[in-house]
């Protein structure tokens, strides 16, 4: 069984969340609205985010934010997912400063 790894972009995401609001939103790619480049980049970002969920470092809380997301959709015609850091994620990344990983 392969050992899970966290890449540099995922570490940066975790450090930003832990040192920021403890949550973040992520656009859901739409092949009919996005350029090919944006769609591919946002799809890859979604996969990296899902890996952090699978590792238990963040959790998806989109369902808890449905009314706010409905308003955002009316304003932007875009769907988003919302994630929050878990206690495990906070403990693992709270001592890392943003400048350390740049």
Helices and strands as residue ranges (DSSP letters): H 8-18, E 23-27, H 36-54, E 58-60, G 62-65, H 66-76, E 80-85, H 87-93, G 98-100
